[in-house]
Amino acid sequence: MVYGVHTSVSATLGLANLPADLELSSARGLWATALPRLRGELGPDAFRAWIEPLRLIAIDTASVTFGAPNGYAVARLTTDYLHRLQARWSSLDPAGRRVRLVVADAEALASDDVIADEDLELAQELAVAEAAQDPVELSGSAKTFSNYEVGEANRVAVAIARGLAEGPGTGDLVFFHGLHGVGKTHLLEAVTTRLRETAPKKRVLLLTAQRFLNEFQSALRDRETGPFKAALRGADVLLIDDLQLICGKSATQDEFFQTLDDLISRGRTVVCTADVAIDGLQGLNSRMRCVLQGGFIAKINEPDFELRRAIAKRKTSELNARRGGFVLPDEGIDLIAARITGTGRAVEGAIKQVFAASALIGREASMEVIVEALSGNWSPPEKSVPVETIKRRVAAFYDMTLEDLVSQRRHRAVARPRQVAMYFCKRLTRRSFPDIGQRFGGRDHTTVMHAVKRIEELAALDVTFAAELQEIGRKITE
């Protein structure tokens, strides 16, 4: 039902003395104006999933009512997007009507009052042009496969994810696990983005386990579990991030199990992530554990030196594209990759620190600026350690001569100590890879890079060797 509009409000909007159906039609014209701006604010994926299905179905003097497909959509829109809808509508409607969201029937949702794609694209360009004047945003670029750096730490997980995004879809269950910050969420978003490009008719739903928990509890409280279940079980691909957040919550876990079981039995795809392996999920019930263990399981490890370097270069390039003039010297990239261990997020954070200390205030990102910006991210030795000191003390530890250490001999008894010495030269000095290579018999910089990577790998796999490295480090810095 469409209610009458107050005369003064009608005059303001140019709706006076018009039949009720034209009043609604004119209001839909305002909505058509708002749509491209909303797409610019929210991004194409969120817009397509939540805003595009809405239809303006009623208007009165106090409110404008939009119809959504089901109760779950109304709950999600109310939680995440109602404030944006209200702000955008208020900017166009001087009457200040309140935006209302209701569940609409199929007939109301089937109306053709949608803005043409070409108009959306034109208005989107205008919105982007306006946004170009805003301060630089440091939150990161859209997460896709094209900007996800691949290395030994994540190669298997990426291959599985690509298969999900580009394959025919065969009802797979996938479980990715790894420390917070290694790229699990990025991988889920990359799968989502790719599926929406290649299979736009597929219903793809990505949400955190915390949101699953919150919305399930809201559905229970409002006695709307039916729409909640229908929305989730209607997905062709369901992606749940941070599964550990619902472990131990029996009712929510049971509901998720029923959802998972229903989707898999009908050939749908479910992807989950967690910070720990399945056996480490405290509070996970036996049914869930059994189902998860039957799927594809891939661990995403912390990046090695080579992958950290690739991530650092990628993030530098992204920030330079958004604010020109941000270029790091190769030795600066090397230093960050060598000193900032841990996750890819730690490397990204380090790059942003350097960016803030250089490009944002008009300074060149020199080695001095890099070291100054990241001084709190590592604990450098109290005094500078000369390369010659490192070479002498490593040679002494392995009971060999300096001549052998820098020689061309490749026997393991000589090559491994040489790699250890190169590793410590990179960790304990500011020397670049080419410089270190020259100090070890004129070797190429790639040899030094391989040495650092190899020593990191061995230390991660062999506890005895890791303890040996610690002992050598103490002797070098004492």
C-alpha positions in Angstrom: 0.0 0.0 0.0 1.2 3.5 -0.9 0.3 6.3 1.5 -0.5 9.9 0.6 2.3 12.5 0.8 1.9 15.8 2.7 1.4 18.8 0.4 4.4 20.8 1.6 6.7 17.8 1.3 5.2 17.1 -2.1 5.9 20.6 -3.3 9.5 20.4 -2.1 10.1 17.2 -4.1 8.0 18.3 -7.1 5.3 15.8 -6.3 2.4 18.1 -5.5 -1.0 17.2 -7.0 0.3 14.0 -8.6 -1.5 10.6 -8.3 -0.2 8.2 -5.7 1.4 5.9 -8.2 3.4 8.8 -9.7 4.5 9.8 -6.2 6.0 6.4 -5.7 7.5 6.5 -9.2 9.2 9.9 -8.5 10.5 8.5 -5.2 12.0 5.6 -7.1 13.7 8.2 -9.3 15.5 9.5 -6.2 16.4 6.0 -5.3 17.9 5.5 -8.7 20.0 8.6 -8.1 21.2 7.2 -4.8 22.2 3.7 -6.1 25.4 4.6 -7.9 26.7 6.5 -5.0 26.0 3.5 -2.7 27.8 1.2 -5.0 30.8 3.6 -4.9 30.7 3.7 -1.1 30.2 -0.1 -0.5 32.0 -1.6 -3.4 30.5 -3.8 -6.2 30.3 -7.1 -4.2 28.4 -5.7 -1.1 26.2 -3.6 -3.4 25.3 -6.6 -5.5 24.6 -8.9 -2.6 22.6 -6.5 -0.3 21.5 -3.3 -2.0 20.7 -4.3 -5.5 17.9 -6.7 -4.5 16.0 -4.0 -2.6 12.9 -2.4 -4.0 11.2 0.8 -2.9 7.7 -0.3 -2.2 6.0 2.5 -0.2 6.3 6.1 0.8 4.4 8.4 3.3 5.1 11.7 5.1 7.4 10.1 7.7 9.1 7.2 6.0 10.2 5.4 2.9 9.9 1.6 2.8 12.2 -0.8 1.1 11.4 -4.5 0.5 14.1 -7.2 1.0 13.9 -10.9 0.0 13.8 -12.4 3.6 14.2 -11.7 7.3 17.9 -12.6 7.2 18.5 -9.9 4.6 16.6 -7.4 6.7 18.7 -8.3 9.7 22.0 -8.0 7.8 21.0 -4.7 6.2 19.9 -3.3 9.5 23.1 -4.2 11.2 25.6 -3.2 8.4 24.0 -0.9 5.9 21.0 0.9 7.3 23.0 3.9 8.4 24.4 4.3 4.9 21.0 3.9 3.3 19.6 6.5 5.6 22.4 9.0 5.0 22.2 8.6 1.3 18.4 9.0 1.2 18.5 12.0 3.5 21.0 13.7 1.2 18.3 13.6 -1.5 15.1 14.0 0.4 14.7 17.3 2.3 11.7 15.9 4.2 14.1 13.7 6.1 12.0 10.6 5.9 13.1 7.6 7.9 14.2 4.5 5.9 12.3 1.3 6.8 13.2 -2.3 5.8 10.6 -5.0 5.6 10.3 -8.5 4.0 8.5 -8.1 0.7 6.7 -10.6 -1.4 7.9 -11.9 -4.7 5.7 -9.7 -6.8 7.0 -6.5 -5.2 10.6 -7.6 -5.6 10.0 -8.5 -9.3 9.4 -4.8 -10.3 11.7 -3.3 -12.9 12.6 -0.1 -11.0 16.4 -0.6 -11.3 18.9 1.8 -12.6 20.5 1.0 -16.0 24.0 -0.4 -15.9 25.4 2.4 -18.0 24.0 5.0 -15.6 25.5 3.2 -12.7 28.9 3.2 -14.4 28.7 6.9 -15.2 27.8 7.9 -11.7 30.4 5.5 -10.3 33.1 7.4 -12.3 31.9 10.6 -10.8 32.0 9.2 -7.3 35.5 7.9 -7.9 36.6 11.3 -9.2 35.2 12.9 -6.0 36.9 10.4 -3.8 40.3 11.1 -5.5 40.4 14.3 -3.5 40.2 12.5 -0.1 43.2 11.7 2.1 45.0 8.5 1.2 43.4 5.4 2.7 45.8 2.9 4.2 43.4 0.0 4.7 44.7 -1.9 1.7 43.6 -2.9 -1.8 40.8 -5.2 -2.8 41.8 -8.8 -1.9 42.1 -10.9 -5.1 44.2 -13.7 -6.4 46.2 -11.2 -8.5 47.5 -9.4 -5.4 48.0 -12.5 -3.2 51.7 -13.4 -3.2 52.4 -17.1 -3.5 55.3 -19.0 -2.0 56.2 -22.3 -0.3 54.2 -21.2 2.8 50.9 -21.0 1.0 51.2 -22.7 -2.4 49.0 -25.7 -1.6 46.2 -23.5 -0.1 46.2 -21.2 -3.1 46.0 -24.1 -5.5 42.9 -25.4 -3.6 41.4 -22.0 -3.5 41.8 -21.4 -7.2 40.3 -24.8 -7.9 37.2 -23.7 -5.9 37.0 -20.4 -7.6 37.5 -21.6 -11.2 36.3 -25.2 -11.1 32.8 -26.6 -11.8 31.9 -26.9 -8.1 31.5 -30.4 -6.7 30.4 -30.1 -3.2 33.8 -29.7 -1.6 34.5 -29.0 2.0 37.8 -27.1 2.6 39.5 -26.1 5.8 42.4 -23.6 5.8 44.3 -23.0 9.0 47.3 -20.8 10.1 48.2 -18.0 12.4 46.3 -14.8 12.4 47.7 -12.6 9.7 49.0 -15.2 7.2 46.4 -14.5 4.6 43.4 -16.8 5.3 40.8 -14.0 5.0 42.5 -12.6 1.9 42.2 -16.1 0.3 38.4 -16.3 1.1 37.8 -12.9 -0.3 39.8 -13.8 -3.4 37.6 -16.9 -3.9 34.5 -14.8 -3.4 35.6 -12.1 -5.9 36.6 -14.6 -8.5 33.3 -16.6 -8.3 31.2 -13.5 -8.6 33.2 -12.6 -11.8 33.1 -16.1 -13.4 29.8 -17.4 -12.0 27.5 -14.4 -11.2 24.4 -16.5 -10.9 26.0 -18.5 -8.0 24.9 -17.5 -4.6 28.1 -16.8 -2.7 28.0 -15.9 1.0 31.1 -14.9 3.0 30.8 -14.1 6.7 32.8 -14.5 9.9 31.9 -17.1 12.4 31.3 -14.2 14.8 28.7 -12.8 12.5 27.1 -16.2 12.1 26.9 -16.4 15.9 25.4 -12.9 16.2 22.8 -13.3 13.5 21.8 -16.8 14.7 21.3 -15.4 18.2 19.3 -12.5 16.7 17.2 -14.9 14.7 16.5 -17.0 17.8 15.5 -13.9 19.8 13.2 -12.6 17.0 11.9 -16.0 16.3 13.0 -15.8 12.7 15.2 -18.8 12.4 13.4 -19.9 9.3 14.6 -17.0 7.1 18.1 -17.3 8.6 18.4 -21.0 7.7 16.9 -20.4 4.3 19.4 -17.7 3.5 22.4 -19.8 4.5 21.3 -23.0 3.0 20.4 -21.3 -0.2 24.0 -20.5 -0.8 25.9 -22.3 -3.5 29.2 -21.5 -1.8 29.4 -20.7 1.9 32.7 -19.3 3.3 33.1 -19.0 7.1 36.1 -17.2 8.5 37.5 -17.8 12.0 35.6 -20.9 12.9 37.3 -21.1 16.3 34.9 -18.3 17.5 31.9 -20.6 17.6 33.7 -23.6 19.1 32.3 -24.3 22.6 29.0 -22.6 21.8 26.8 -25.7 21.5 23.6 -24.3 20.0 25.4 -22.2 17.4 27.8 -25.1 16.6 24.8 -27.4 16.1 23.1 -25.0 13.8 26.4 -24.6 11.8 26.7 -28.4 11.6 23.2 -28.7 10.2 23.9 -26.0 7.7 27.2 -27.6 6.6 25.6 -31.1 6.4 22.7 -29.8 4.4 24.9 -27.9 1.9 27.4 -30.7 1.4 24.7 -33.3 0.9 23.3 -31.2 -1.9 26.6 -30.7 -3.7 27.3 -27.2 -2.4 30.7 -25.9 -1.4 31.8 -24.9 2.2 35.1 -23.3 3.1 36.2 -22.6 6.6 39.2 -21.1 8.2 40.7 -21.1 11.7 43.8 -20.0 13.6 44.6 -23.6 14.6 44.4 -27.1 13.1 41.3 -29.1 13.6 42.7 -31.1 16.5 43.6 -27.8 18.2 40.0 -26.3 18.1 38.9 -26.4 21.7 35.2 -27.0 22.2 34.7 -28.5 18.7 32.2 -31.3 19.0 32.9 -34.7 17.7 30.5 -34.5 14.8 32.0 -31.3 13.5 35.5 -32.6 13.9 34.7 -35.7 12.0 33.1 -33.8 9.1 35.9 -31.3 8.8 38.6 -34.0 8.9 36.9 -35.5 5.8 37.5 -32.4 3.7 40.5 -30.8 2.0 42.9 -29.4 4.7 45.7 -27.0 4.0 47.9 -25.1 6.4 49.1 -21.6 5.5 52.5 -21.1 7.2 54.3 -18.0 8.1 56.1 -16.6 5.0 59.8 -17.3 4.5 62.3 -14.6 3.5 61.6 -14.8 -0.2 57.8 -14.5 0.3 58.2 -11.7 2.8 60.3 -9.8 0.3 57.6 -10.3 -2.4 54.9 -9.1 0.0 57.0 -6.0 0.8 57.5 -5.2 -2.8 53.8 -5.7 -3.5 52.7 -3.4 -0.7 55.2 -0.8 -1.7 53.9 -0.8 -5.2 50.3 -0.6 -4.1 51.0 2.5 -1.9 53.0 4.1 -4.6 50.1 3.7 -7.0 47.8 5.5 -4.6 50.3 8.2 -3.5 53.1 8.7 -6.1 56.7 9.0 -5.0 56.9 6.1 -2.6 59.8 3.9 -3.7 62.0 1.8 -1.5 65.6 0.9 -2.4 66.3 -2.8 -2.9 68.4 -2.9 0.2 65.5 -1.4 2.1 63.2 -4.1 0.9 65.8 -6.7 1.8 66.3 -5.2 5.3 62.5 -5.3 6.0 62.2 -8.9 4.7 65.1 -10.1 6.8 64.2 -8.3 10.0 60.4 -8.4 10.0 59.7 -12.0 10.7 56.3 -13.5 11.4 53.3 -13.0 9.2 52.6 -11.2 6.0 50.5 -8.7 8.0 53.6 -7.8 10.0 55.4 -7.0 6.8 52.5 -5.0 5.5 52.4 -3.0 8.7 56.2 -2.3 8.4 55.7 -1.0 4.9 52.9 1.3 6.1 55.1 2.6 8.9 57.8 3.6 6.4 55.2 5.1 4.1 53.9 7.2 6.9 57.4 8.4 7.8 58.3 9.3 4.2 55.7 9.8 1.5 53.0 11.2 3.7 55.3 13.9 4.9 57.2 14.5 1.7 60.4 12.7 2.6 62.4 10.2 0.5 62.3 6.6 1.8 66.1 6.4 2.3 67.8 3.6 4.3 68.1 6.1 7.3 64.4 6.8 7.2 63.5 3.1 7.0 65.7 2.2 9.9 64.3 5.1 11.9 60.7 4.3 11.1 61.1 0.6 12.1 63.4 1.0 15.0 60.7 -0.4 17.4 60.0 -3.4 15.2 63.3 -5.2 15.9 66.0 -5.3 18.5 69.3 -4.6 16.7 72.6 -5.2 18.4 73.7 -2.5 20.8 76.8 -1.9 18.6 77.3 -2.5 14.9 78.7 -5.9 14.1 81.2 -5.8 11.3 81.0 -8.4 8.5 84.5 -9.5 9.3 83.6 -10.2 12.9 80.7 -12.3 11.8 82.9 -14.3 9.5 85.6 -14.9 12.1 83.2 -16.1 14.8 81.3 -18.3 12.5 84.5 -19.8 11.2 85.7 -20.3 14.8 82.5 -22.0 15.8 82.8 -24.5 13.0 86.6 -24.9 13.5 87.5 -23.8 10.0 89.6 -21.1 8.4 88.4 -17.8 7.0 89.9 -18.8 3.6 87.7 -21.9 3.5 84.6 -19.8 4.5 84.9 -17.5 1.5 86.4 -20.1 -0.9 84.6 -21.7 -3.9 84.5 -25.1 -2.2 80.9 -26.5 -2.2 81.3 -29.4 0.2 78.6 -29.4 2.8 81.1 -29.0 5.7 82.1 -25.7 4.2 78.9 -24.6 2.4 76.6 -24.8 5.4 78.8 -22.6 7.7 79.1 -20.1 4.8 75.3 -19.9 4.5 75.1 -19.4 8.3 77.6 -16.5 8.1 75.7 -14.9 5.2 72.5 -15.3 7.2 73.9 -13.4 10.2 75.4 -10.8 7.9 71.9 -10.1 6.7 70.3 -10.2 10.1 72.9 -8.2 12.0 74.1 -5.6 9.5 72.6 -3.2 7.1 74.5 -4.6 4.1 72.6 -5.4 0.9 72.6 -8.8 -0.7 75.1 -7.8 -3.5 77.4 -6.2 -0.9 77.4 -9.4 1.3 78.0 -11.5 -1.8 81.1 -9.5 -2.7 82.5 -10.1 0.8 82.1 -13.9 0.4 84.4 -14.4 -2.6 82.4 -12.2 -5.1 79.3 -14.3 -5.1 76.1 -13.2 -6.8 73.3 -11.7 -4.6 71.0 -14.6 -5.4 73.4 -16.9 -3.7 73.1 -14.9 -0.5 69.3 -14.8 -0.8 69.2 -18.6 -1.2 71.5 -18.9 1.9 69.2 -16.8 4.1 66.1 -18.7 2.9 67.8 -22.1 3.5 69.0 -21.3 7.0 65.5 -20.0 7.9 63.9 -23.2 6.6 66.4 -25.5 8.5 65.9 -23.5 11.7 62.1 -24.0 11.4 62.4 -27.7 10.8 65.3 -28.7 13.1 65.2 -27.7 16.8 68.8 -28.7 17.3 70.0 -26.5 14.5 67.8 -23.6 15.7 69.5 -23.8 19.1 72.9 -23.9 17.3 72.0 -20.7 15.5 71.1 -19.0 18.8 74.5 -20.0 20.3 76.3 -18.6 17.2 74.3 -15.4 17.5 75.3 -15.0 21.1 79.0 -15.5 20.3 78.8 -12.9 17.5 77.2 -10.2 19.6 78.9 -10.8 22.9 
